[in-house]
């Protein structure tokens, strides 16, 4: 939700924001194209790299940093040239649009069992869908040109995404350590049937969380 708020807000208001930079309506629409091309390329590249390395957290934090830097530039745009302000939109859109899919995969990797994974992913995507509502309300006409509220909310939501991901990953890392030490090998499970043990999913002591 934190990342998707950034991505959808830019999708809704990017032509308007670029028009405020002094471009005509047509030129503003044309200038949105490179922003989305870069975001798509980055999203595909990070997704491929995270799959190849079987590692998610560092790539998610990279997207978080992009979004934070972009929003920080946007909040101080009165001191920036048009080129720098335009560059900030690349960072915001790229961080938001590339970070969302990585978060979806991070959760899916760490929910074992088809039913649990299906329900968990559905709940996650539902919360992400709320970002569309937030994104459509962030940029207000009365704040035209500076849009302090929009950029502040976007920055806050990016920070929520970074904090939530870090908290989750630290918790999973600690849990992996406990399982490595055998602290989850409860003796009562020795009497359970093989089917019951296999149905433990990510509670199984041999399961390791993907970071």
C-alpha positions in Angstrom: 0.0 0.0 0.0 2.8 2.4 0.8 4.6 1.9 -2.5 1.4 1.7 -4.6 0.2 5.0 -3.2 3.2 6.7 -4.8 2.8 4.8 -8.1 -0.9 5.5 -8.5 -0.7 9.1 -7.4 1.8 9.8 -10.1 -0.3 7.9 -12.6 -3.3 10.1 -11.8 -1.6 13.5 -11.6 1.7 13.3 -13.6 0.3 15.0 -16.7 -1.1 17.8 -14.5 2.2 18.2 -12.6 4.2 18.3 -15.8 1.8 20.9 -17.3 2.5 23.1 -14.2 6.2 22.9 -15.2 5.4 25.1 -18.2 4.8 22.5 -20.9 1.7 22.5 -23.0 -0.9 19.8 -22.4 0.4 17.8 -25.4 4.0 18.1 -24.4 3.1 17.2 -20.8 1.5 14.0 -22.0 4.5 13.1 -24.2 6.9 13.7 -21.3 5.0 11.1 -19.2 6.2 8.4 -21.6 9.9 8.3 -20.6 8.9 8.2 -16.9 6.9 5.1 -17.4 9.4 3.4 -19.7 12.1 3.9 -17.0 9.7 2.6 -14.3 8.9 -0.5 -16.4 12.5 -1.3 -17.2 13.5 -0.9 -13.6 10.6 -3.0 -12.4 11.5 -5.9 -14.8 15.2 -5.6 -14.0 14.8 -5.6 -10.2 12.3 -8.5 -10.5 14.7 -10.6 -12.5 17.7 -9.8 -10.3 15.7 -10.6 -7.1 14.6 -13.9 -8.5 18.1 -14.8 -9.6 19.5 -14.0 -6.2 16.5 -15.3 -4.2 16.7 -12.1 -2.2 14.0 -9.4 -1.9 14.7 -7.0 0.9 17.7 -5.1 -0.6 15.8 -4.4 -3.8 12.7 -3.2 -1.9 14.8 -0.8 0.1 16.4 0.4 -3.1 12.9 1.4 -4.3 12.2 3.0 -1.0 15.3 5.2 -1.3 14.4 6.2 -4.8 10.9 7.3 -3.7 12.2 9.1 -0.6 14.8 11.0 -2.7 12.2 11.9 -5.3 9.7 13.1 -2.8 12.3 15.1 -0.9 13.2 16.8 -4.2 9.5 17.5 -5.0 8.9 19.1 -1.6 11.8 21.5 -2.3 11.0 22.0 -6.0 10.9 25.7 -5.8 14.7 25.7 -5.6 15.1 23.3 -8.5 15.4 23.7 -12.2 12.7 22.2 -14.4 15.1 19.4 -15.4 15.7 18.5 -11.7 12.0 18.6 -11.0 11.3 16.3 -13.9 14.0 13.9 -12.7 12.3 13.7 -9.3 9.2 12.3 -11.0 11.3 9.5 -12.5 12.5 8.6 -9.0 9.0 8.7 -7.5 7.3 6.7 -10.2 10.2 4.2 -10.4 10.3 3.6 -6.7 6.6 3.2 -6.3 5.9 1.1 -9.4 8.9 -1.2 -9.0 8.5 -1.6 -5.2 4.9 -2.9 -5.2 5.5 -6.1 -7.2 8.5 -6.9 -5.0 6.5 -6.6 -1.9 3.8 -8.9 -3.3 6.4 -11.6 -4.1 8.1 -11.2 -0.7 4.8 -12.1 1.0 4.0 -14.9 -1.4 7.4 -16.5 -0.9 6.8 -16.6 2.9 3.3 -18.0 3.0 3.5 -21.8 2.6 0.4 -23.7 1.8 -1.9 -23.0 -1.2 -4.9 -21.8 0.8 -2.8 -19.5 3.1 -0.9 -18.1 0.2 -4.1 -17.4 -1.8 -5.8 -15.7 1.1 -2.8 -13.7 2.2 -2.1 -12.4 -1.3 -5.7 -11.4 -1.7 -5.7 -9.4 1.5 -2.4 -7.8 0.6 -3.6 -6.8 -2.9 -6.9 -5.5 -1.4 -5.0 -3.1 0.9 -2.9 -2.1 -2.1 -6.1 -1.2 -3.9 -6.9 1.3 -1.2 -3.8 3.2 -2.5 -5.9 4.1 -5.5 -8.4 6.0 -3.3 -5.6 7.7 -1.4 -3.7 8.6 -4.6 -6.7 10.2 -6.2 -7.1 12.6 -3.3 -3.5 13.5 -2.5 -3.0 16.4 -5.0 -5.5 19.2 -4.4 -6.3 22.0 -6.8 -5.8 24.7 -4.1 -2.2 23.6 -3.7 -1.5 23.9 -7.4 2.2 24.0 -8.3 3.7 23.0 -4.9 1.2 20.3 -3.9 2.7 20.1 -0.4 0.0 17.7 0.9 0.4 15.3 -2.0 4.1 15.0 -1.8 4.1 14.8 2.1 1.6 12.0 2.1 3.5 10.2 -0.6 6.8 10.5 1.4 5.1 9.3 4.5 3.6 6.3 2.8 7.0 5.4 1.3 8.4 5.5 4.8 5.6 3.2 6.0 6.6 0.8 3.2 10.2 0.9 4.2 9.5 0.5 7.9 7.0 -2.3 7.4 9.3 -4.3 5.2 12.2 -3.9 7.5 10.2 -5.0 10.5 8.9 -8.0 8.7 12.3 -9.0 7.4 14.0 -8.6 10.8 11.3 -10.8 12.3 11.8 -13.5 9.7 15.5 -13.4 10.1 15.2 -13.9 13.8 12.8 -16.8 13.2 15.2 -18.4 10.8 17.9 -18.2 13.4 15.7 -19.9 15.9 14.8 -22.7 13.5 18.5 -23.1 12.6 19.2 -23.7 16.3 16.3 -26.2 16.5 14.2 -24.1 18.8 11.0 -24.9 16.8 11.5 -28.7 16.9 8.8 -29.4 19.5 8.9 -32.9 20.8 5.1 -33.4 20.6 5.4 -33.3 16.8 7.2 -36.6 16.9 3.9 -38.3 17.5 2.1 -36.5 14.7 1.2 -38.1 11.4 3.2 -37.3 8.3 0.2 -35.6 6.7 -0.3 -33.3 9.7 3.4 -32.3 9.8 3.4 -31.6 6.1 0.3 -29.3 6.5 2.2 -27.1 8.9 3.2 -24.9 5.9 5.5 -22.1 7.0 5.2 -23.2 10.6 7.2 -26.3 9.7 10.6 -26.2 11.5 12.3 -27.0 8.2 10.7 -24.0 6.4 13.0 -21.0 6.0 11.7 -17.5 5.3 13.0 -15.8 2.1 14.6 -12.4 2.9 
